[in-house]
Amino acid sequence: MKQPSTLQVILGLPKLLWNYATNPLKRALFKAAPTPSTQTDLVRLVEKTFHHEIRAGYEHRFIRLMFVTVENRVFCRQYQFSQRSWRDVFPSNPEGQVRLDNTIANINARKPKDYDQIIPAVDQAYAEALRKIGASFLLMGSIEPRAQKSTMEITLAVL
């Protein structure tokens, strides 16, 4: 995947700034969608929402991330690497929640079973999503090896 040109970065900045400036208004205007009942519902909700947040377990705070979809699957990646993070909790306890705009759903998050095969498609999904919001300059960080290794697959929890 190639680095975006300086021109692409410059042209994307107004779109990115506009999105950040209008996000609070968008969030206030959107009503919560029905809680997804199938994985397909979860994928559709991820694709149509502006704010994606995740938390490990049910007590931690929500962390804002970008989710992407590939086929009928949802993925997220860590892009801030600190001592302890939401990503460190999921291997021992895959239960958590996502908040998509104002809709909260219970999920399980795990490393994809077909990690080596799915990573190129997830990288491409991130490239398209970042280009869409005018943040192409974040592309290299989102597909670097440690970001790839942090990839989690999100599935709807069956209660």
C-alpha positions in Angstrom: 0.0 0.0 0.0 1.5 3.3 -1.0 1.8 6.5 1.0 -0.7 9.2 0.0 0.8 12.1 -1.9 1.1 15.5 -0.3 -1.7 16.8 -2.5 -4.0 14.0 -1.4 -3.3 14.9 2.2 -3.9 18.6 1.7 -7.1 18.0 -0.3 -8.4 15.6 2.4 -7.9 18.0 5.4 -11.0 20.2 4.8 -13.2 17.1 4.7 -11.6 15.8 7.9 -12.0 19.1 9.7 -15.6 19.4 8.6 -16.3 15.9 9.9 -14.8 16.7 13.3 -16.6 20.0 13.5 -20.0 18.5 12.7 -19.7 15.2 14.6 -21.3 16.5 17.9 -24.3 17.8 16.0 -24.6 14.6 14.0 -24.5 12.6 17.2 -27.1 14.7 18.9 -29.5 14.4 16.0 -29.3 10.7 15.5 -31.6 8.5 17.5 -30.4 5.1 18.6 -30.9 2.4 16.0 -32.4 -0.9 17.1 -29.9 -3.2 18.8 -28.6 -5.6 16.2 -29.9 -9.2 16.5 -27.6 -10.8 13.9 -24.1 -10.4 12.6 -25.4 -9.0 9.4 -27.3 -6.3 11.4 -24.1 -5.5 13.2 -22.2 -5.1 9.9 -24.9 -2.9 8.4 -24.9 -0.7 11.6 -21.1 -0.3 11.5 -21.3 0.7 7.9 -23.9 3.4 8.4 -22.8 5.0 11.7 -20.3 7.8 12.3 -19.0 7.0 15.8 -17.5 3.6 16.6 -16.5 2.9 20.2 -15.5 -0.3 22.0 -15.0 -1.3 25.6 -13.7 -4.5 27.1 -16.1 -5.9 29.6 -19.0 -3.9 30.8 -17.4 -1.5 33.3 -14.6 0.2 31.4 -15.1 3.4 29.5 -15.8 3.4 25.8 -12.7 4.1 23.5 -13.3 5.6 20.1 -11.9 3.6 17.2 -12.5 3.1 13.5 -14.2 -0.2 12.7 -14.2 -1.6 9.2 -16.2 -4.4 7.5 -14.9 -7.1 5.2 -17.6 -9.4 3.7 -19.9 -10.0 6.7 -17.3 -9.4 9.4 -16.3 -6.4 11.6 -12.7 -5.6 12.5 -11.0 -3.0 14.6 -7.4 -2.1 15.4 -5.4 -0.4 18.1 -3.7 2.7 17.0 -2.4 4.1 20.3 0.0 1.8 22.0 0.2 2.2 25.8 1.0 0.0 28.7 -2.5 -1.5 29.3 -5.3 -1.0 26.8 -8.7 -2.4 25.8 -6.8 -4.7 23.5 -5.0 -6.4 26.4 -8.2 -7.5 28.1 -9.9 -9.3 25.2 -7.6 -12.3 24.9 -8.5 -13.4 28.5 -12.1 -12.3 28.3 -13.6 -11.7 24.9 -16.8 -10.1 26.2 -17.4 -6.4 25.7 -19.6 -3.8 24.1 -19.6 -1.5 21.1 -21.4 1.8 20.9 -22.3 2.8 17.3 -23.6 6.3 17.4 -26.1 5.9 20.2 -26.7 2.1 19.9 -25.0 -0.3 22.3 -24.5 -4.0 21.5 -22.8 -6.8 23.4 -19.9 -8.3 21.5 -17.1 -10.8 21.6 -13.7 -9.7 20.3 -11.0 -12.1 19.2 -8.0 -12.3 16.9 -9.3 -13.6 13.5 -8.9 -17.3 13.0 -7.8 -16.7 9.4 -5.5 -13.9 10.4 -2.9 -14.3 7.6 -5.6 -14.5 4.9 -7.8 -11.7 6.0 -5.2 -9.0 6.9 -4.8 -7.8 3.3 -8.5 -7.2 3.0 -8.7 -5.5 6.3 -5.8 -3.2 5.3 -7.7 -2.3 2.1 -10.8 -1.6 4.1 -8.9 0.8 6.3 -7.4 2.5 3.3 -10.8 3.1 1.8 -12.3 4.2 5.1 -9.5 6.7 5.8 -9.7 8.0 2.2 -13.4 8.5 2.6 -13.1 10.7 5.7 -10.2 12.7 4.3 -7.6 11.1 6.6 -5.3 9.4 4.1 -2.3 10.6 6.1 -3.2 8.1 8.8 -2.9 5.2 6.4 0.7 4.2 7.1 0.1 4.0 10.9 -3.1 1.9 10.4 -1.4 -0.7 8.3 2.0 -0.9 10.1 2.9 -4.4 11.5 2.0 -3.6 15.2 -1.4 -2.2 14.1 -2.0 -5.3 12.0 -1.1 -7.6 14.9 -3.7 -5.8 17.1 -6.5 -6.6 14.7 -9.6 -7.9 16.5 -12.7 -9.5 14.9 -15.9 -8.3 16.5 -18.8 -10.7 16.6 -22.3 -10.1 18.0 -22.6 -11.9 21.4 -25.3 -14.4 21.6 -27.0 -14.1 25.0 
